[in-house]
C-alpha cells in the first residue's frame, strides 16, 4: 500500500473501496452527479485542494469526464492533479451488464493499472507518518460528540480551522487526522473552551 498526501476524488463508494486496498489517502466520493448540487462536499474538496492538493480519479466514460470537468471548474485555488485510467472494455463483477459505454470504471480496473496511472501522472508516494490517532472516541472524550454542547463546540472548532460547517463525524475525523494529532486536537479544544469561559 502506498501513502498519497493529496486527497483523491472518486465517483462512487465501490471506487473508494477499491482504492482503500491500494493507497493510504483521504478519499472523497462525489456520489456521481450529486456533486453538482452538494455545496458542502465541494467546500470540502476546495479545502483539500488548498491544504494538500487533490487528485481527480473518475471513470474514463463521458459521465466521468463531466464530473472531472465540473470539479476542476469549481476549484479556483490550490493544486489539482488528474489521474486517468485507460479505456478498458468489460463489466464489473457486481454488475449484471456493462455500463452504457461498456468501459470498466475505477472499481473494475486492475490494481497495477491504477498504480501505473498514478505513476504516469507523476504522483509518488509520500512519507509514511505516524498512524492517524483521532477516532470517534477522541471526539467523544473531548466533548466534540455525545454531549449537550457538542454540536456548538464542533462548529466553533470547524470555523477556527477553516473547515466546512456541515461535515459528518466520519469526514471530520478524516480531515482532522490530516491536520493534527489527537494531542494537538485536545490543545485546540482546550483553547476554545477557555475562550468560551473568558479565561
C-alpha positions in Angstrom: 0.0 0.0 0.0 1.3 3.4 -0.9 0.8 6.7 1.1 -0.6 9.6 -1.0 -0.5 13.0 0.6 -3.3 14.5 -1.7 -7.0 13.8 -1.2 -8.3 11.6 -4.0 -11.7 12.3 -5.6 -13.7 9.3 -6.9 -17.2 8.9 -8.2 -18.7 6.1 -6.1 -18.4 4.1 -2.9 -17.1 1.0 -4.8 -14.3 3.1 -6.3 -13.4 4.1 -2.8 -13.4 0.5 -1.6 -11.1 -0.4 -4.4 -8.7 2.4 -3.7 -8.6 1.8 0.0 -6.9 -1.5 -0.8 -4.2 0.2 -2.9 -3.5 3.6 -1.3 -3.4 5.2 2.1 -5.1 8.5 1.5 -8.1 10.6 2.2 -10.7 9.5 -0.4 -13.8 11.6 -1.2 -16.8 10.2 -3.0 -18.7 12.6 -5.3 -21.8 10.3 -5.5 -21.8 10.7 -9.3 -23.6 13.8 -10.5 -24.8 14.5 -6.9 -21.6 16.7 -6.6 -23.3 19.2 -8.9 -25.7 20.1 -6.1 -23.6 19.3 -3.0 -22.1 22.6 -1.8 -20.7 21.1 1.4 -18.8 18.3 -0.4 -17.5 20.9 -2.9 -16.4 23.1 0.1 -14.5 20.1 1.5 -12.9 19.4 -1.9 -11.8 23.1 -2.2 -10.4 22.9 1.3 -8.2 19.9 0.4 -7.2 21.5 -2.9 -5.7 24.3 -0.9 -4.3 22.3 2.0 -2.9 19.1 0.5 -3.9 19.2 -3.2 -6.4 16.9 -4.8 -6.2 14.1 -7.3 -9.3 13.6 -9.5 -9.7 9.9 -10.5 -13.0 9.4 -12.3 -14.1 6.8 -14.8 -13.0 7.1 -18.4 -16.5 7.4 -19.7 -18.4 10.6 -20.6 -20.0 10.8 -17.1 -16.6 10.7 -15.5 -15.3 13.4 -17.9 -18.3 15.7 -17.0 -17.7 15.2 -13.2 -13.9 15.8 -13.6 -14.6 19.0 -15.7 -17.1 20.3 -13.1 -14.7 19.8 -10.1 -11.8 21.4 -12.0 -14.0 24.4 -12.9 -15.2 24.7 -9.3 -11.7 25.0 -7.8 -10.1 28.4 -8.0 -7.2 27.9 -5.7 -4.9 25.1 -4.8 -3.5 22.1 -6.6 -5.5 19.8 -8.9 -3.9 16.7 -10.5 -5.6 14.4 -12.9 -5.2 10.7 -13.0 -6.7 8.9 -16.0 -7.4 5.2 -16.2 -7.2 3.8 -19.7 -10.3 2.7 -21.7 -10.7 -1.0 -20.8 -13.9 -2.7 -22.0 -15.7 -5.1 -19.8 -18.1 -5.5 -16.9 -17.6 -5.1 -13.2 -18.2 -8.4 -11.3 -21.1 -6.9 -9.2 -23.0 -5.6 -12.2 -25.4 -7.6 -14.3 -24.5 -5.8 -17.5 -21.7 -3.5 -18.7 -22.0 0.3 -18.4 -23.6 2.3 -21.2 -20.2 2.8 -22.9 -19.0 -0.7 -22.0 -15.9 0.6 -20.2 -14.7 -0.5 -16.8 -14.8 2.1 -14.1 -12.2 2.6 -11.4 -13.6 -0.2 -9.3 -13.2 -2.7 -12.1 -9.7 -1.9 -13.2 -6.7 -3.9 -12.0 -4.7 -2.6 -9.1 -1.4 -2.5 -11.2 -3.2 -0.4 -13.9 -4.3 2.1 -11.3 -0.8 2.4 -9.8 0.6 2.8 -13.2 -1.9 5.6 -13.9 -0.7 7.4 -10.7 2.9 7.0 -11.9 2.1 8.4 -15.3 0.5 11.4 -13.6 3.8 12.0 -11.7 2.2 11.2 -8.3 4.6 9.5 -6.0 4.2 8.0 -2.6 4.5 10.4 0.4 6.3 9.8 3.6 4.5 7.4 5.9 4.0 9.4 9.1 2.6 8.3 12.4 -0.7 6.5 12.0 -3.8 8.7 12.5 -4.9 8.7 16.1 -8.1 10.8 16.1 -11.1 8.5 16.4 -14.8 8.7 17.3 -13.8 8.0 20.9 -11.4 11.0 20.8 -14.2 13.3 19.7 -16.4 12.0 22.5 -13.7 12.3 25.1 -13.0 15.9 24.1 -16.7 16.8 24.2 -17.0 17.2 20.4 -19.7 14.5 20.2 -22.3 13.0 22.5 -22.6 16.0 24.9 -25.1 18.8 25.4 -22.9 21.4 23.7 -21.0 19.1 21.4 -22.6 20.4 18.2 -21.8 24.0 19.1 -18.2 23.2 20.1 -17.7 21.2 16.9 -18.9 24.2 14.8 -16.6 26.6 16.6 -13.6 24.2 16.0 -14.5 23.8 12.3 -14.8 27.6 11.9 -11.5 28.1 13.7 -9.8 25.5 11.4 -11.4 26.9 8.3 -13.4 23.8 7.6 -16.9 23.5 6.1 -19.6 23.7 8.8 -21.7 20.6 7.8 -19.2 17.8 7.9 -20.3 14.3 9.1 -18.4 12.9 12.1 -16.6 10.5 9.8 -15.5 13.2 7.4 -14.4 15.5 10.3 -12.2 12.7 11.8 -10.6 12.1 8.3 -9.9 15.8 7.9 -8.6 16.3 11.4 -6.2 13.3 11.0 -4.6 15.1 8.0 -4.1 18.3 10.1 -3.0 17.2 13.5 -2.6 14.6 16.2 -5.1 13.7 18.9 -2.8 15.7 21.4 -2.9 18.8 19.2 -6.6 18.5 18.8 -7.0 18.3 22.6 -5.0 21.5 22.9 -7.2 23.3 20.3 -10.4 22.2 22.1 -8.9 23.3 25.4 -8.2 26.8 24.0 -11.7 27.0 22.5 -13.2 26.1 25.9 -11.0 28.7 27.7 -12.1 31.4 25.2 -15.7 30.5 25.9 -15.2 30.8 29.6 -13.3 34.0 29.2 -10.1 32.6 30.7 
